Every structure is written in C-alpha cells, then in structure tokens.
Amino acid sequence: MPYITLEDQTRLYYETHGSGTPILFIHGV
C-alpha cells in the first residue's frame, strides 16, 4: 500500500488520481 513515513514515524496513506494540483485532506484536526 502507498504510505509515506514522516520524521516522527507517523505513516500517512496516499492515493494518486489524475493530474493537477494535489489536495491534502486531514481528518479529525
């Protein structure tokens, strides 16, 4: 599965669809 691991070892899941400017959704902030 596509994940990116941050410096604090938090793993974020991401999906790539289409083209254009990326949008980041943060649930629960």
PDB file of N, CA, C and O in Angstrom:
ATOM      1  N   MET A   1       0.844  -1.185   0.000  1.00  0.00           N
ATOM      2  CA  MET A   1       0.000   0.000   0.000  1.00  0.00           C
ATOM      3  C   MET A   1       0.887   1.245   0.000  1.00  0.00           C
ATOM      4  O   MET A   1       1.984   1.217   0.556  1.00  0.00           O
ATOM      5  N   PRO A   2       0.433   2.322  -0.608  1.00  0.00           N
ATOM      6  CA  PRO A   2       1.253   3.529  -0.690  1.00  0.00           C
ATOM      7  C   PRO A   2       1.206   4.341   0.608  1.00  0.00           C
ATOM      8  O   PRO A   2       0.188   4.954   0.931  1.00  0.00           O
ATOM      9  N   TYR A   3       2.294   4.337   1.328  1.00  0.00           N
ATOM     10  CA  TYR A   3       2.409   5.119   2.554  1.00  0.00           C
ATOM     11  C   TYR A   3       3.659   5.968   2.482  1.00  0.00           C
ATOM     12  O   TYR A   3       4.621   5.623   1.795  1.00  0.00           O
ATOM     13  N   ILE A   4       3.641   7.076   3.191  1.00  0.00           N
ATOM     14  CA  ILE A   4       4.836   7.879   3.397  1.00  0.00           C
ATOM     15  C   ILE A   4       5.035   7.951   4.905  1.00  0.00           C
ATOM     16  O   ILE A   4       4.076   8.148   5.651  1.00  0.00           O
ATOM     17  N   THR A   5       6.281   7.793   5.359  1.00  0.00           N
ATOM     18  CA  THR A   5       6.593   7.832   6.781  1.00  0.00           C
ATOM     19  C   THR A   5       7.260   9.164   7.098  1.00  0.00           C
ATOM     20  O   THR A   5       8.250   9.536   6.469  1.00  0.00           O
ATOM     21  N   LEU A   6       6.711   9.881   8.079  1.00  0.00           N
ATOM     22  CA  LEU A   6       7.237  11.176   8.488  1.00  0.00           C
ATOM     23  C   LEU A   6       8.381  11.002   9.481  1.00  0.00           C
ATOM     24  O   LEU A   6       8.657   9.887   9.924  1.00  0.00           O
ATOM     25  N   GLU A   7       9.051  12.111   9.834  1.00  0.00           N
ATOM     26  CA  GLU A   7      10.186  12.070  10.758  1.00  0.00           C
ATOM     27  C   GLU A   7       9.819  11.476  12.112  1.00  0.00           C
ATOM     28  O   GLU A   7      10.654  10.830  12.745  1.00  0.00           O
ATOM     29  N   ASP A   8       8.568  11.685  12.574  1.00  0.00           N
ATOM     30  CA  ASP A   8       8.148  11.159  13.880  1.00  0.00           C
ATOM     31  C   ASP A   8       7.565   9.746  13.766  1.00  0.00           C
ATOM     32  O   ASP A   8       6.897   9.271  14.685  1.00  0.00           O
ATOM     33  N   GLN A   9       7.822   9.077  12.631  1.00  0.00           N
ATOM     34  CA  GLN A   9       7.394   7.703  12.351  1.00  0.00           C
ATOM     35  C   GLN A   9       5.890   7.562  12.123  1.00  0.00           C
ATOM     36  O   GLN A   9       5.377   6.443  12.112  1.00  0.00           O
ATOM     37  N   THR A  10       5.172   8.678  11.941  1.00  0.00           N
ATOM     38  CA  THR A  10       3.766   8.638  11.564  1.00  0.00           C
ATOM     39  C   THR A  10       3.679   8.197  10.110  1.00  0.00           C
ATOM     40  O   THR A  10       4.409   8.706   9.259  1.00  0.00           O
ATOM     41  N   ARG A  11       2.784   7.246   9.823  1.00  0.00           N
ATOM     42  CA  ARG A  11       2.599   6.769   8.457  1.00  0.00           C
ATOM     43  C   ARG A  11       1.332   7.378   7.878  1.00  0.00           C
ATOM     44  O   ARG A  11       0.262   7.288   8.480  1.00  0.00           O
ATOM     45  N   LEU A  12       1.455   7.999   6.708  1.00  0.00           N
ATOM     46  CA  LEU A  12       0.319   8.593   6.020  1.00  0.00           C
ATOM     47  C   LEU A  12       0.023   7.789   4.759  1.00  0.00           C
ATOM     48  O   LEU A  12       0.927   7.498   3.975  1.00  0.00           O
ATOM     49  N   TYR A  13      -1.242   7.431   4.567  1.00  0.00           N
ATOM     50  CA  TYR A  13      -1.684   6.732   3.361  1.00  0.00           C
ATOM     51  C   TYR A  13      -1.989   7.766   2.288  1.00  0.00           C
ATOM     52  O   TYR A  13      -2.544   8.821   2.596  1.00  0.00           O
ATOM     53  N   TYR A  14      -1.643   7.492   1.053  1.00  0.00           N
ATOM     54  CA  TYR A  14      -1.962   8.422  -0.026  1.00  0.00           C
ATOM     55  C   TYR A  14      -2.422   7.668  -1.263  1.00  0.00           C
ATOM     56  O   TYR A  14      -2.099   6.495  -1.453  1.00  0.00           O
ATOM     57  N   GLU A  15      -3.181   8.363  -2.100  1.00  0.00           N
ATOM     58  CA  GLU A  15      -3.638   7.836  -3.383  1.00  0.00           C
ATOM     59  C   GLU A  15      -3.330   8.867  -4.462  1.00  0.00           C
ATOM     60  O   GLU A  15      -3.400  10.072  -4.219  1.00  0.00           O
ATOM     61  N   THR A  16      -2.992   8.390  -5.641  1.00  0.00           N
ATOM     62  CA  THR A  16      -2.725   9.264  -6.774  1.00  0.00           C
ATOM     63  C   THR A  16      -3.810   9.045  -7.819  1.00  0.00           C
ATOM     64  O   THR A  16      -4.002   7.925  -8.292  1.00  0.00           O
ATOM     65  N   HIS A  17      -4.525  10.119  -8.182  1.00  0.00           N
ATOM     66  CA  HIS A  17      -5.589  10.053  -9.181  1.00  0.00           C
ATOM     67  C   HIS A  17      -5.462  11.257 -10.105  1.00  0.00           C
ATOM     68  O   HIS A  17      -5.362  12.389  -9.634  1.00  0.00           O
ATOM     69  N   GLY A  18      -5.465  11.028 -11.395  1.00  0.00           N
ATOM     70  CA  GLY A  18      -5.493  12.119 -12.370  1.00  0.00           C
ATOM     71  C   GLY A  18      -4.254  12.995 -12.336  1.00  0.00           C
ATOM     72  O   GLY A  18      -3.156  12.549 -12.002  1.00  0.00           O
ATOM     73  N   SER A  19      -4.464  14.266 -12.696  1.00  0.00           N
ATOM     74  CA  SER A  19      -3.361  15.222 -12.725  1.00  0.00           C
ATOM     75  C   SER A  19      -3.845  16.544 -12.163  1.00  0.00           C
ATOM     76  O   SER A  19      -5.044  16.744 -11.967  1.00  0.00           O
ATOM     77  N   GLY A  20      -2.920  17.435 -11.907  1.00  0.00           N
ATOM     78  CA  GLY A  20      -3.285  18.739 -11.371  1.00  0.00           C
ATOM     79  C   GLY A  20      -2.684  18.971  -9.999  1.00  0.00           C
ATOM     80  O   GLY A  20      -1.821  18.219  -9.548  1.00  0.00           O
ATOM     81  N   THR A  21      -3.148  20.021  -9.344  1.00  0.00           N
ATOM     82  CA  THR A  21      -2.635  20.401  -8.037  1.00  0.00           C
ATOM     83  C   THR A  21      -3.085  19.398  -6.971  1.00  0.00           C
ATOM     84  O   THR A  21      -4.271  19.079  -6.888  1.00  0.00           O
ATOM     85  N   PRO A  22      -2.143  18.894  -6.150  1.00  0.00           N
ATOM     86  CA  PRO A  22      -2.526  17.955  -5.094  1.00  0.00           C
ATOM     87  C   PRO A  22      -3.345  18.629  -3.995  1.00  0.00           C
ATOM     88  O   PRO A  22      -3.157  19.810  -3.703  1.00  0.00           O
ATOM     89  N   ILE A  23      -4.253  17.868  -3.391  1.00  0.00           N
ATOM     90  CA  ILE A  23      -5.074  18.351  -2.276  1.00  0.00           C
ATOM     91  C   ILE A  23      -4.830  17.414  -1.098  1.00  0.00           C
ATOM     92  O   ILE A  23      -4.855  16.194  -1.261  1.00  0.00           O
ATOM     93  N   LEU A  24      -4.596  17.975   0.083  1.00  0.00           N
ATOM     94  CA  LEU A  24      -4.367  17.186   1.288  1.00  0.00           C
ATOM     95  C   LEU A  24      -5.558  17.328   2.217  1.00  0.00           C
ATOM     96  O   LEU A  24      -5.904  18.436   2.626  1.00  0.00           O
ATOM     97  N   PHE A  25      -6.191  16.202   2.553  1.00  0.00           N
ATOM     98  CA  PHE A  25      -7.304  16.190   3.498  1.00  0.00           C
ATOM     99  C   PHE A  25      -6.791  15.659   4.831  1.00  0.00           C
ATOM    100  O   PHE A  25      -6.135  14.618   4.877  1.00  0.00           O
ATOM    101  N   ILE A  26      -7.089  16.369   5.912  1.00  0.00           N
ATOM    102  CA  ILE A  26      -6.678  15.933   7.247  1.00  0.00           C
ATOM    103  C   ILE A  26      -7.933  15.742   8.077  1.00  0.00           C
ATOM    104  O   ILE A  26      -8.604  16.711   8.434  1.00  0.00           O
ATOM    105  N   HIS A  27      -8.249  14.495   8.383  1.00  0.00           N
ATOM    106  CA  HIS A  27      -9.456  14.158   9.129  1.00  0.00           C
ATOM    107  C   HIS A  27      -9.202  14.299  10.629  1.00  0.00           C
ATOM    108  O   HIS A  27      -8.179  13.836  11.134  1.00  0.00           O
ATOM    109  N   GLY A  28     -10.123  14.931  11.333  1.00  0.00           N
ATOM    110  CA  GLY A  28     -10.054  14.998  12.783  1.00  0.00           C
ATOM    111  C   GLY A  28      -9.173  16.084  13.353  1.00  0.00           C
ATOM    112  O   GLY A  28      -8.837  16.039  14.537  1.00  0.00           O
ATOM    113  N   VAL A  29      -8.792  17.046  12.559  1.00  0.00           N
ATOM    114  CA  VAL A  29      -7.937  18.126  13.077  1.00  0.00           C
ATOM    115  C   VAL A  29      -8.799  19.210  13.665  1.00  0.00           C
ATOM    116  O   VAL A  29      -8.280  20.213  14.157  1.00  0.00           O
TER     117      VAL A  29
END
